[in-house]
Amino acid sequence: RREVEEETGIKLGALTEHVATTNDYMASEAKHYVTIFMRARVDSWAEARNLEPHKCKGWTWWTWEQVAALPQSRLFMPVVHLLDEKLFDPRS
Protein backbone atom coordinates (compact mmCIF):
# COMPACT_ATOMS: atom_id res chain seq x y z
CA ARG A 1 0.00 0.00 0.00
CA ARG A 2 2.82 2.38 0.84
CA GLU A 3 4.44 1.99 -2.60
CA VAL A 4 1.16 2.66 -4.42
CA GLU A 5 0.58 5.82 -2.42
CA GLU A 6 4.17 7.03 -2.87
CA GLU A 7 4.11 6.50 -6.64
CA THR A 8 0.49 7.41 -7.50
CA GLY A 9 -1.05 9.28 -4.59
CA ILE A 10 -3.80 6.64 -4.36
CA LYS A 11 -4.58 5.39 -0.86
CA LEU A 12 -5.59 1.73 -0.87
CA GLY A 13 -7.98 0.29 1.66
CA ALA A 14 -7.03 -2.46 4.08
CA LEU A 15 -8.04 -5.27 1.72
CA THR A 16 -5.23 -6.37 -0.60
CA GLU A 17 -4.67 -9.83 -2.03
CA HIS A 18 -1.60 -11.62 -3.37
CA VAL A 19 -2.50 -13.02 -6.80
CA ALA A 20 0.79 -14.20 -8.33
CA THR A 21 4.57 -14.17 -8.17
CA THR A 22 6.82 -14.35 -11.22
CA ASN A 23 10.51 -15.20 -11.45
CA ASP A 24 12.01 -13.10 -14.24
CA TYR A 25 15.53 -13.09 -15.63
CA MET A 26 16.22 -10.37 -18.20
CA ALA A 27 19.35 -11.45 -20.06
CA SER A 28 19.66 -8.22 -22.05
CA GLU A 29 19.94 -6.24 -18.80
CA ALA A 30 21.60 -8.98 -16.74
CA LYS A 31 18.90 -8.45 -14.09
CA HIS A 32 16.77 -10.85 -12.10
CA TYR A 33 13.40 -9.84 -10.66
CA VAL A 34 11.01 -11.65 -8.37
CA THR A 35 7.79 -9.75 -8.96
CA ILE A 36 4.87 -9.96 -6.54
CA PHE A 37 1.47 -9.06 -8.02
CA MET A 38 -1.21 -7.78 -5.65
CA ARG A 39 -4.86 -6.89 -6.19
CA ALA A 40 -6.67 -4.11 -4.38
CA ARG A 41 -9.93 -2.23 -4.74
CA VAL A 42 -9.74 1.43 -5.73
CA ASP A 43 -12.53 4.00 -5.59
CA SER A 44 -13.93 4.65 -9.07
CA TRP A 45 -13.09 8.36 -8.75
CA ALA A 46 -9.42 7.70 -7.86
CA GLU A 47 -7.02 9.38 -10.26
CA ALA A 48 -3.38 8.28 -10.33
CA ARG A 49 -0.81 11.09 -10.27
CA ASN A 50 2.75 10.71 -11.48
CA LEU A 51 4.65 11.40 -8.26
CA GLU A 52 7.93 9.98 -9.62
CA PRO A 53 8.29 11.56 -13.07
CA HIS A 54 12.02 10.76 -13.10
CA LYS A 55 11.08 7.03 -13.01
CA CYS A 56 7.72 6.90 -14.78
CA LYS A 57 6.27 8.49 -17.94
CA GLY A 58 2.75 8.45 -16.51
CA TRP A 59 -0.25 6.37 -15.45
CA THR A 60 -3.25 5.21 -17.49
CA TRP A 61 -6.17 2.95 -16.57
CA TRP A 62 -6.42 -0.14 -18.83
CA THR A 63 -8.78 -3.11 -18.78
CA TRP A 64 -7.21 -6.54 -18.40
CA GLU A 65 -8.34 -7.37 -21.94
CA GLN A 66 -6.56 -4.28 -23.30
CA VAL A 67 -3.33 -5.24 -21.55
CA ALA A 68 -3.55 -8.84 -22.79
CA ALA A 69 -4.04 -7.60 -26.38
CA LEU A 70 -0.84 -5.52 -26.39
CA PRO A 71 2.24 -6.88 -28.18
CA GLN A 72 4.65 -8.47 -25.72
CA SER A 73 7.32 -5.97 -26.77
CA ARG A 74 5.29 -3.21 -25.04
CA LEU A 75 4.96 -5.08 -21.73
CA PHE A 76 7.31 -5.40 -18.75
CA MET A 77 8.67 -8.97 -18.70
CA PRO A 78 6.91 -9.93 -15.43
CA VAL A 79 3.55 -8.99 -17.01
CA VAL A 80 4.40 -11.15 -20.06
CA HIS A 81 5.05 -14.09 -17.73
CA LEU A 82 1.86 -13.37 -15.76
CA LEU A 83 -0.14 -13.57 -19.00
CA ASP A 84 1.74 -16.48 -20.63
CA GLU A 85 1.63 -18.66 -17.53
CA LYS A 86 -2.04 -17.77 -16.88
CA LEU A 87 -1.21 -16.98 -13.26
CA PHE A 88 -4.00 -14.46 -12.81
CA ASP A 89 -7.56 -14.05 -14.01
CA PRO A 90 -9.16 -10.81 -12.76
CA ARG A 91 -12.64 -12.31 -13.20
CA SER A 92 -12.00 -14.96 -10.54
Biopython code that builds the backbone (N, CA, C, O; Angstrom):
import numpy as np
from Bio.PDB.StructureBuilder import StructureBuilder

atoms = [
    (1, "ARG", "N", (0.824, -1.195, 0.000)),
    (1, "ARG", "CA", (0.000, 0.000, 0.000)),
    (1, "ARG", "C", (0.864, 1.253, 0.000)),
    (1, "ARG", "O", (0.548, 2.236, -0.670)),
    (2, "ARG", "N", (1.946, 1.211, 0.749)),
    (2, "ARG", "CA", (2.823, 2.381, 0.844)),
    (2, "ARG", "C", (3.392, 2.732, -0.527)),
    (2, "ARG", "O", (3.417, 3.904, -0.902)),
    (3, "GLU", "N", (3.852, 1.729, -1.278)),
    (3, "GLU", "CA", (4.439, 1.990, -2.602)),
    (3, "GLU", "C", (3.416, 2.617, -3.544)),
    (3, "GLU", "O", (3.736, 3.559, -4.269)),
    (4, "VAL", "N", (2.202, 2.106, -3.538)),
    (4, "VAL", "CA", (1.155, 2.658, -4.416)),
    (4, "VAL", "C", (0.917, 4.118, -4.083)),
    (4, "VAL", "O", (0.830, 4.956, -4.980)),
    (5, "GLU", "N", (0.812, 4.428, -2.806)),
    (5, "GLU", "CA", (0.577, 5.817, -2.415)),
    (5, "GLU", "C", (1.764, 6.710, -2.770)),
    (5, "GLU", "O", (1.573, 7.831, -3.243)),
    (6, "GLU", "N", (2.984, 6.225, -2.547)),
    (6, "GLU", "CA", (4.174, 7.025, -2.868)),
    (6, "GLU", "C", (4.289, 7.311, -4.364)),
    (6, "GLU", "O", (4.717, 8.398, -4.753)),
    (7, "GLU", "N", (3.916, 6.357, -5.198)),
    (7, "GLU", "CA", (4.107, 6.499, -6.637)),
    (7, "GLU", "C", (2.915, 7.102, -7.371)),
    (7, "GLU", "O", (3.077, 7.685, -8.443)),
    (8, "THR", "N", (1.694, 6.962, -6.791)),
    (8, "THR", "CA", (0.491, 7.411, -7.501)),
    (8, "THR", "C", (-0.386, 8.378, -6.725)),
    (8, "THR", "O", (-1.239, 9.048, -7.307)),
    (9, "GLY", "N", (-0.183, 8.456, -5.414)),
    (9, "GLY", "CA", (-1.049, 9.280, -4.585)),
    (9, "GLY", "C", (-2.359, 8.606, -4.221)),
    (9, "GLY", "O", (-3.188, 9.206, -3.538)),
    (10, "ILE", "N", (-2.564, 7.370, -4.663)),
    (10, "ILE", "CA", (-3.804, 6.644, -4.361)),
    (10, "ILE", "C", (-3.636, 5.891, -3.043)),
    (10, "ILE", "O", (-2.675, 5.146, -2.857)),
    (11, "LYS", "N", (-4.581, 6.098, -2.140)),
    (11, "LYS", "CA", (-4.577, 5.392, -0.863)),
    (11, "LYS", "C", (-5.457, 4.151, -0.998)),
    (11, "LYS", "O", (-6.650, 4.245, -1.283)),
    (12, "LEU", "N", (-4.843, 2.989, -0.788)),
    (12, "LEU", "CA", (-5.588, 1.735, -0.870)),
    (12, "LEU", "C", (-6.208, 1.428, 0.481)),
    (12, "LEU", "O", (-5.679, 1.805, 1.526)),
    (13, "GLY", "N", (-7.341, 0.735, 0.442)),
    (13, "GLY", "CA", (-7.977, 0.286, 1.663)),
    (13, "GLY", "C", (-7.201, -0.859, 2.284)),
    (13, "GLY", "O", (-6.140, -1.237, 1.787)),
    (14, "ALA", "N", (-7.716, -1.405, 3.349)),
    (14, "ALA", "CA", (-7.027, -2.461, 4.081)),
    (14, "ALA", "C", (-6.988, -3.775, 3.312)),
    (14, "ALA", "O", (-6.094, -4.591, 3.534)),
    (15, "LEU", "N", (-7.943, -3.993, 2.413)),
    (15, "LEU", "CA", (-8.039, -5.272, 1.723)),
    (15, "LEU", "C", (-7.137, -5.301, 0.495)),
    (15, "LEU", "O", (-7.402, -4.616, -0.493)),
    (16, "THR", "N", (-6.079, -6.089, 0.557)),
    (16, "THR", "CA", (-5.231, -6.366, -0.598)),
    (16, "THR", "C", (-5.054, -7.874, -0.654)),
    (16, "THR", "O", (-5.174, -8.561, 0.361)),
    (17, "GLU", "N", (-4.766, -8.386, -1.851)),
    (17, "GLU", "CA", (-4.673, -9.828, -2.028)),
    (17, "GLU", "C", (-3.504, -10.167, -2.940)),
    (17, "GLU", "O", (-3.355, -9.578, -4.011)),
    (18, "HIS", "N", (-2.675, -11.116, -2.516)),
    (18, "HIS", "CA", (-1.601, -11.620, -3.366)),
    (18, "HIS", "C", (-2.242, -12.490, -4.447)),
    (18, "HIS", "O", (-3.027, -13.386, -4.138)),
    (19, "VAL", "N", (-1.910, -12.228, -5.714)),
    (19, "VAL", "CA", (-2.504, -13.019, -6.803)),
    (19, "VAL", "C", (-1.483, -13.834, -7.583)),
    (19, "VAL", "O", (-1.847, -14.840, -8.193)),
    (20, "ALA", "N", (-0.213, -13.431, -7.582)),
    (20, "ALA", "CA", (0.792, -14.202, -8.331)),
    (20, "ALA", "C", (2.187, -13.687, -8.000)),
    (20, "ALA", "O", (2.366, -12.564, -7.530)),
    (21, "THR", "N", (3.159, -14.538, -8.258)),
    (21, "THR", "CA", (4.570, -14.169, -8.167)),
    (21, "THR", "C", (5.263, -14.716, -9.402)),
    (21, "THR", "O", (5.064, -15.877, -9.762)),
    (22, "THR", "N", (6.072, -13.895, -10.054)),
    (22, "THR", "CA", (6.822, -14.349, -11.220)),
    (22, "THR", "C", (8.315, -14.259, -10.944)),
    (22, "THR", "O", (8.774, -13.409, -10.182)),
    (23, "ASN", "N", (9.055, -15.148, -11.576)),
    (23, "ASN", "CA", (10.508, -15.201, -11.451)),
    (23, "ASN", "C", (11.060, -14.826, -12.823)),
    (23, "ASN", "O", (10.908, -15.591, -13.775)),
    (24, "ASP", "N", (11.691, -13.676, -12.938)),
    (24, "ASP", "CA", (12.014, -13.104, -14.243)),
    (24, "ASP", "C", (13.487, -12.760, -14.381)),
    (24, "ASP", "O", (14.010, -11.908, -13.662)),
    (25, "TYR", "N", (14.147, -13.434, -15.312)),
    (25, "TYR", "CA", (15.532, -13.085, -15.631)),
    (25, "TYR", "C", (15.533, -12.349, -16.961)),
    (25, "TYR", "O", (14.996, -12.845, -17.952)),
    (26, "MET", "N", (16.133, -11.174, -16.982)),
    (26, "MET", "CA", (16.219, -10.371, -18.200)),
    (26, "MET", "C", (17.666, -10.357, -18.666)),
    (26, "MET", "O", (18.480, -9.559, -18.201)),
    (27, "ALA", "N", (17.969, -11.261, -19.596)),
    (27, "ALA", "CA", (19.347, -11.446, -20.056)),
    (27, "ALA", "C", (19.932, -10.173, -20.650)),
    (27, "ALA", "O", (21.105, -9.872, -20.427)),
    (28, "SER", "N", (19.138, -9.425, -21.398)),
    (28, "SER", "CA", (19.656, -8.218, -22.047)),
    (28, "SER", "C", (20.138, -7.175, -21.040)),
    (28, "SER", "O", (21.017, -6.369, -21.347)),
    (29, "GLU", "N", (19.563, -7.193, -19.840)),
    (29, "GLU", "CA", (19.943, -6.241, -18.801)),
    (29, "GLU", "C", (20.760, -6.890, -17.690)),
    (29, "GLU", "O", (21.219, -6.217, -16.767)),
    (30, "ALA", "N", (20.935, -8.216, -17.791)),
    (30, "ALA", "CA", (21.605, -8.985, -16.737)),
    (30, "ALA", "C", (20.977, -8.703, -15.371)),
    (30, "ALA", "O", (21.675, -8.487, -14.380)),
    (31, "LYS", "N", (19.635, -8.709, -15.343)),
    (31, "LYS", "CA", (18.903, -8.452, -14.095)),
    (31, "LYS", "C", (17.932, -9.591, -13.821)),
    (31, "LYS", "O", (17.392, -10.211, -14.737)),
    (32, "HIS", "N", (17.727, -9.845, -12.546)),
    (32, "HIS", "CA", (16.765, -10.850, -12.103)),
    (32, "HIS", "C", (15.749, -10.172, -11.195)),
    (32, "HIS", "O", (16.116, -9.458, -10.262)),
    (33, "TYR", "N", (14.478, -10.398, -11.474)),
    (33, "TYR", "CA", (13.398, -9.841, -10.663)),
    (33, "TYR", "C", (12.537, -10.969, -10.125)),
    (33, "TYR", "O", (12.268, -11.934, -10.840)),
    (34, "VAL", "N", (12.107, -10.866, -8.897)),
    (34, "VAL", "CA", (11.010, -11.651, -8.366)),
    (34, "VAL", "C", (9.898, -10.632, -8.155)),
    (34, "VAL", "O", (9.994, -9.761, -7.291)),
    (35, "THR", "N", (8.847, -10.751, -8.953)),
    (35, "THR", "CA", (7.786, -9.748, -8.956)),
    (35, "THR", "C", (6.549, -10.304, -8.267)),
    (35, "THR", "O", (6.058, -11.376, -8.621)),
    (36, "ILE", "N", (6.054, -9.574, -7.291)),
    (36, "ILE", "CA", (4.865, -9.964, -6.542)),
    (36, "ILE", "C", (3.705, -9.102, -7.030)),
    (36, "ILE", "O", (3.756, -7.875, -6.953)),
    (37, "PHE", "N", (2.660, -9.757, -7.532)),
    (37, "PHE", "CA", (1.468, -9.057, -8.022)),
    (37, "PHE", "C", (0.392, -9.096, -6.947)),
    (37, "PHE", "O", (0.072, -10.152, -6.400)),
    (38, "MET", "N", (-0.158, -7.924, -6.658)),
    (38, "MET", "CA", (-1.207, -7.785, -5.655)),
    (38, "MET", "C", (-2.452, -7.191, -6.308)),
    (38, "MET", "O", (-2.360, -6.481, -7.308)),
    (39, "ARG", "N", (-3.603, -7.487, -5.738)),
    (39, "ARG", "CA", (-4.858, -6.893, -6.194)),
    (39, "ARG", "C", (-5.458, -6.106, -5.036)),
    (39, "ARG", "O", (-5.413, -6.526, -3.880)),
    (40, "ALA", "N", (-6.023, -4.946, -5.385)),
    (40, "ALA", "CA", (-6.671, -4.111, -4.376)),
    (40, "ALA", "C", (-7.844, -3.389, -5.024)),
    (40, "ALA", "O", (-7.854, -3.180, -6.237)),
    (41, "ARG", "N", (-8.798, -3.021, -4.246)),
    (41, "ARG", "CA", (-9.930, -2.226, -4.740)),
    (41, "ARG", "C", (-9.562, -0.751, -4.653)),
    (41, "ARG", "O", (-8.904, -0.308, -3.712)),
    (42, "VAL", "N", (-10.002, -0.006, -5.657)),
    (42, "VAL", "CA", (-9.742, 1.434, -5.725)),
    (42, "VAL", "C", (-11.064, 2.124, -5.989)),
    (42, "VAL", "O", (-11.861, 1.645, -6.796)),
    (43, "ASP", "N", (-11.309, 3.233, -5.326)),
    (43, "ASP", "CA", (-12.529, 3.999, -5.586)),
    (43, "ASP", "C", (-12.589, 4.382, -7.060)),
    (43, "ASP", "O", (-11.562, 4.691, -7.664)),
    (44, "SER", "N", (-13.775, 4.363, -7.637)),
    (44, "SER", "CA", (-13.933, 4.648, -9.069)),
    (44, "SER", "C", (-13.496, 6.065, -9.431)),
    (44, "SER", "O", (-13.172, 6.328, -10.589)),
    (45, "TRP", "N", (-13.481, 6.971, -8.475)),
    (45, "TRP", "CA", (-13.090, 8.356, -8.747)),
    (45, "TRP", "C", (-11.588, 8.578, -8.578)),
    (45, "TRP", "O", (-11.088, 9.667, -8.859)),
    (46, "ALA", "N", (-10.860, 7.541, -8.114)),
    (46, "ALA", "CA", (-9.418, 7.695, -7.860)),
    (46, "ALA", "C", (-8.670, 8.014, -9.157)),
    (46, "ALA", "O", (-8.884, 7.371, -10.185)),
    (47, "GLU", "N", (-7.820, 8.982, -9.095)),
    (47, "GLU", "CA", (-7.016, 9.384, -10.255)),
    (47, "GLU", "C", (-5.543, 9.288, -9.876)),
    (47, "GLU", "O", (-5.082, 9.953, -8.949)),
    (48, "ALA", "N", (-4.814, 8.448, -10.610)),
    (48, "ALA", "CA", (-3.384, 8.279, -10.335)),
    (48, "ALA", "C", (-2.625, 9.529, -10.775)),
    (48, "ALA", "O", (-2.876, 10.078, -11.848)),
    (49, "ARG", "N", (-1.698, 9.965, -9.931)),
    (49, "ARG", "CA", (-0.815, 11.085, -10.265)),
    (49, "ARG", "C", (0.603, 10.555, -10.409)),
    (49, "ARG", "O", (0.980, 9.611, -9.714)),
    (50, "ASN", "N", (1.374, 11.130, -11.278)),
    (50, "ASN", "CA", (2.751, 10.707, -11.475)),
    (50, "ASN", "C", (3.635, 11.437, -10.470)),
    (50, "ASN", "O", (4.094, 12.552, -10.721)),
    (51, "LEU", "N", (3.868, 10.791, -9.326)),
    (51, "LEU", "CA", (4.648, 11.405, -8.259)),
    (51, "LEU", "C", (6.136, 11.093, -8.371)),
    (51, "LEU", "O", (6.931, 11.576, -7.565)),
    (52, "GLU", "N", (6.518, 10.291, -9.361)),
    (52, "GLU", "CA", (7.928, 9.978, -9.616)),
    (52, "GLU", "C", (8.233, 10.143, -11.105)),
    (52, "GLU", "O", (8.567, 9.167, -11.777)),
    (53, "PRO", "N", (8.122, 11.361, -11.624)),
    (53, "PRO", "CA", (8.293, 11.557, -13.074)),
    (53, "PRO", "C", (9.688, 11.202, -13.577)),
    (53, "PRO", "O", (9.866, 10.965, -14.771)),
    (54, "HIS", "N", (10.672, 11.162, -12.694)),
    (54, "HIS", "CA", (12.023, 10.764, -13.102)),
    (54, "HIS", "C", (12.123, 9.252, -13.308)),
    (54, "HIS", "O", (13.112, 8.774, -13.864)),
    (55, "LYS", "N", (11.098, 8.479, -12.862)),
    (55, "LYS", "CA", (11.084, 7.028, -13.012)),
    (55, "LYS", "C", (9.956, 6.533, -13.911)),
    (55, "LYS", "O", (10.009, 5.409, -14.410)),
    (56, "CYS", "N", (8.937, 7.364, -14.121)),
    (56, "CYS", "CA", (7.718, 6.899, -14.778)),
    (56, "CYS", "C", (7.205, 7.960, -15.745)),
    (56, "CYS", "O", (7.167, 9.144, -15.409)),
    (57, "LYS", "N", (6.811, 7.540, -16.944)),
    (57, "LYS", "CA", (6.274, 8.489, -17.935)),
    (57, "LYS", "C", (4.853, 8.923, -17.589)),
    (57, "LYS", "O", (4.435, 10.016, -17.971)),
    (58, "GLY", "N", (4.112, 8.092, -16.879)),
    (58, "GLY", "CA", (2.748, 8.447, -16.513)),
    (58, "GLY", "C", (1.915, 7.218, -16.199)),
    (58, "GLY", "O", (2.393, 6.089, -16.311)),
    (59, "TRP", "N", (0.673, 7.440, -15.806)),
    (59, "TRP", "CA", (-0.255, 6.369, -15.447)),
    (59, "TRP", "C", (-1.503, 6.459, -16.316)),
    (59, "TRP", "O", (-1.985, 7.551, -16.618)),
    (60, "THR", "N", (-2.017, 5.307, -16.711)),
    (60, "THR", "CA", (-3.246, 5.211, -17.493)),
    (60, "THR", "C", (-4.020, 3.981, -17.018)),
    (60, "THR", "O", (-3.425, 2.938, -16.748)),
    (61, "TRP", "N", (-5.341, 4.102, -16.917)),
    (61, "TRP", "CA", (-6.170, 2.948, -16.573)),
    (61, "TRP", "C", (-6.406, 2.116, -17.831)),
    (61, "TRP", "O", (-6.772, 2.659, -18.873)),
    (62, "TRP", "N", (-6.197, 0.794, -17.739)),
    (62, "TRP", "CA", (-6.423, -0.140, -18.835)),
    (62, "TRP", "C", (-7.257, -1.304, -18.307)),
    (62, "TRP", "O", (-7.140, -1.678, -17.140)),
    (63, "THR", "N", (-8.092, -1.871, -19.162)),
    (63, "THR", "CA", (-8.776, -3.109, -18.776)),
    (63, "THR", "C", (-7.792, -4.256, -18.938)),
    (63, "THR", "O", (-6.798, -4.132, -19.653)),
    (64, "TRP", "N", (-8.069, -5.368, -18.276)),
    (64, "TRP", "CA", (-7.206, -6.541, -18.396)),
    (64, "TRP", "C", (-7.163, -7.021, -19.852)),
    (64, "TRP", "O", (-6.115, -7.450, -20.335)),
    (65, "GLU", "N", (-8.286, -6.949, -20.537)),
    (65, "GLU", "CA", (-8.344, -7.374, -21.940)),
    (65, "GLU", "C", (-7.462, -6.494, -22.820)),
    (65, "GLU", "O", (-6.820, -6.992, -23.744)),
    (66, "GLN", "N", (-7.422, -5.194, -22.543)),
    (66, "GLN", "CA", (-6.559, -4.280, -23.305)),
    (66, "GLN", "C", (-5.082, -4.604, -23.078)),
    (66, "GLN", "O", (-4.290, -4.594, -24.021)),
    (67, "VAL", "N", (-4.716, -4.887, -21.848)),
    (67, "VAL", "CA", (-3.328, -5.245, -21.546)),
    (67, "VAL", "C", (-2.959, -6.542, -22.259)),
    (67, "VAL", "O", (-1.899, -6.632, -22.879)),
    (68, "ALA", "N", (-3.827, -7.542, -22.172)),
    (68, "ALA", "CA", (-3.548, -8.842, -22.789)),
    (68, "ALA", "C", (-3.429, -8.741, -24.308)),
    (68, "ALA", "O", (-2.751, -9.563, -24.925)),
    (69, "ALA", "N", (-4.073, -7.751, -24.917)),
    (69, "ALA", "CA", (-4.040, -7.597, -26.378)),
    (69, "ALA", "C", (-2.792, -6.860, -26.871)),
    (69, "ALA", "O", (-2.521, -6.849, -28.072)),
    (70, "LEU", "N", (-2.040, -6.253, -25.978)),
    (70, "LEU", "CA", (-0.840, -5.518, -26.394)),
    (70, "LEU", "C", (0.249, -6.479, -26.863)),
    (70, "LEU", "O", (0.324, -7.609, -26.380)),
    (71, "PRO", "N", (1.097, -6.042, -27.804)),
    (71, "PRO", "CA", (2.238, -6.877, -28.177)),
    (71, "PRO", "C", (3.176, -7.040, -26.981)),
    (71, "PRO", "O", (3.359, -6.112, -26.193)),
    (72, "GLN", "N", (3.764, -8.222, -26.855)),
    (72, "GLN", "CA", (4.653, -8.471, -25.719)),
    (72, "GLN", "C", (5.791, -7.463, -25.634)),
    (72, "GLN", "O", (6.287, -7.177, -24.545)),
    (73, "SER", "N", (6.204, -6.929, -26.765)),
    (73, "SER", "CA", (7.321, -5.968, -26.771)),
    (73, "SER", "C", (6.984, -4.684, -26.009)),
    (73, "SER", "O", (7.888, -3.934, -25.641)),
    (74, "ARG", "N", (5.694, -4.422, -25.768)),
    (74, "ARG", "CA", (5.287, -3.211, -25.036)),
    (74, "ARG", "C", (5.090, -3.466, -23.546)),
    (74, "ARG", "O", (4.806, -2.536, -22.790)),
    (75, "LEU", "N", (5.237, -4.719, -23.118)),
    (75, "LEU", "CA", (4.961, -5.079, -21.731)),
    (75, "LEU", "C", (6.243, -5.347, -20.952)),
    (75, "LEU", "O", (7.234, -5.810, -21.517)),
    (76, "PHE", "N", (6.222, -5.057, -19.661)),
    (76, "PHE", "CA", (7.307, -5.396, -18.746)),
    (76, "PHE", "C", (7.341, -6.921, -18.635)),
    (76, "PHE", "O", (6.292, -7.554, -18.513)),
    (77, "MET", "N", (8.530, -7.516, -18.675)),
    (77, "MET", "CA", (8.668, -8.972, -18.704)),
    (77, "MET", "C", (7.837, -9.700, -17.646)),
    (77, "MET", "O", (7.238, -10.725, -17.973)),
    (78, "PRO", "N", (7.766, -9.231, -16.399)),
    (78, "PRO", "CA", (6.912, -9.927, -15.431)),
    (78, "PRO", "C", (5.436, -9.985, -15.858)),
    (78, "PRO", "O", (4.753, -10.964, -15.558)),
    (79, "VAL", "N", (4.940, -8.968, -16.541)),
    (79, "VAL", "CA", (3.553, -8.994, -17.015)),
    (79, "VAL", "C", (3.412, -10.016, -18.144)),
    (79, "VAL", "O", (2.397, -10.708, -18.223)),
    (80, "VAL", "N", (4.411, -10.119, -19.010)),
    (80, "VAL", "CA", (4.404, -11.146, -20.065)),
    (80, "VAL", "C", (4.289, -12.527, -19.416)),
    (80, "VAL", "O", (3.475, -13.347, -19.841)),
    (81, "HIS", "N", (5.097, -12.783, -18.397)),
    (81, "HIS", "CA", (5.048, -14.086, -17.725)),
    (81, "HIS", "C", (3.708, -14.305, -17.024)),
    (81, "HIS", "O", (3.179, -15.416, -17.038)),
    (82, "LEU", "N", (3.165, -13.272, -16.419)),
    (82, "LEU", "CA", (1.864, -13.367, -15.757)),
    (82, "LEU", "C", (0.792, -13.807, -16.756)),
    (82, "LEU", "O", (-0.046, -14.655, -16.450)),
    (83, "LEU", "N", (0.831, -13.220, -17.954)),
    (83, "LEU", "CA", (-0.136, -13.569, -19.000)),
    (83, "LEU", "C", (0.138, -14.949, -19.584)),
    (83, "LEU", "O", (-0.775, -15.769, -19.677)),
    (84, "ASP", "N", (1.387, -15.220, -19.981)),
    (84, "ASP", "CA", (1.736, -16.484, -20.627)),
    (84, "ASP", "C", (1.467, -17.692, -19.732)),
    (84, "ASP", "O", (0.997, -18.733, -20.193)),
    (85, "GLU", "N", (1.771, -17.536, -18.452)),
    (85, "GLU", "CA", (1.625, -18.658, -17.526)),
    (85, "GLU", "C", (0.223, -18.730, -16.917)),
    (85, "GLU", "O", (-0.059, -19.587, -16.080)),
    (86, "LYS", "N", (-0.655, -17.810, -17.353)),
    (86, "LYS", "CA", (-2.041, -17.771, -16.877)),
    (86, "LYS", "C", (-2.111, -17.842, -15.341)),
    (86, "LYS", "O", (-2.866, -18.624, -14.763)),
    (87, "LEU", "N", (-1.296, -16.994, -14.714)),
    (87, "LEU", "CA", (-1.207, -16.976, -13.263)),
    (87, "LEU", "C", (-2.307, -16.158, -12.595)),
    (87, "LEU", "O", (-2.515, -16.253, -11.386)),
    (88, "PHE", "N", (-3.009, -15.355, -13.389)),
    (88, "PHE", "CA", (-4.002, -14.456, -12.807)),
    (88, "PHE", "C", (-5.151, -14.252, -13.769)),
    (88, "PHE", "O", (-4.946, -13.996, -14.956)),
    (89, "ASP", "N", (-6.356, -14.365, -13.253)),
    (89, "ASP", "CA", (-7.564, -14.048, -14.010)),
    (89, "ASP", "C", (-8.374, -13.075, -13.158)),
    (89, "ASP", "O", (-8.896, -13.462, -12.113)),
    (90, "PRO", "N", (-8.487, -11.819, -13.590)),
    (90, "PRO", "CA", (-9.165, -10.811, -12.759)),
    (90, "PRO", "C", (-10.641, -11.100, -12.558)),
    (90, "PRO", "O", (-11.264, -10.507, -11.678)),
    (91, "ARG", "N", (-11.214, -11.987, -13.342)),
    (91, "ARG", "CA", (-12.636, -12.307, -13.205)),
    (91, "ARG", "C", (-12.882, -13.325, -12.101)),
    (91, "ARG", "O", (-14.030, -13.567, -11.726)),
    (92, "SER", "N", (-11.807, -13.931, -11.572)),
    (92, "SER", "CA", (-12.004, -14.956, -10.541)),
    (92, "SER", "C", (-12.024, -14.344, -9.158)),
    (92, "SER", "O", (-12.181, -15.058, -8.168)),
]
sb = StructureBuilder()
sb.init_structure("model")
sb.init_model(0)
sb.init_chain("A")
sb.init_seg("    ")
for serial, (resi, resn, name, xyz) in enumerate(atoms, 1):
    if name == "N":
        sb.init_residue(resn, " ", resi, " ")
    sb.init_atom(name, np.array(xyz, "f"), 0.0, 1.0, " ", f" {name:<3s}", serial, name[0])
structure = sb.get_structure()
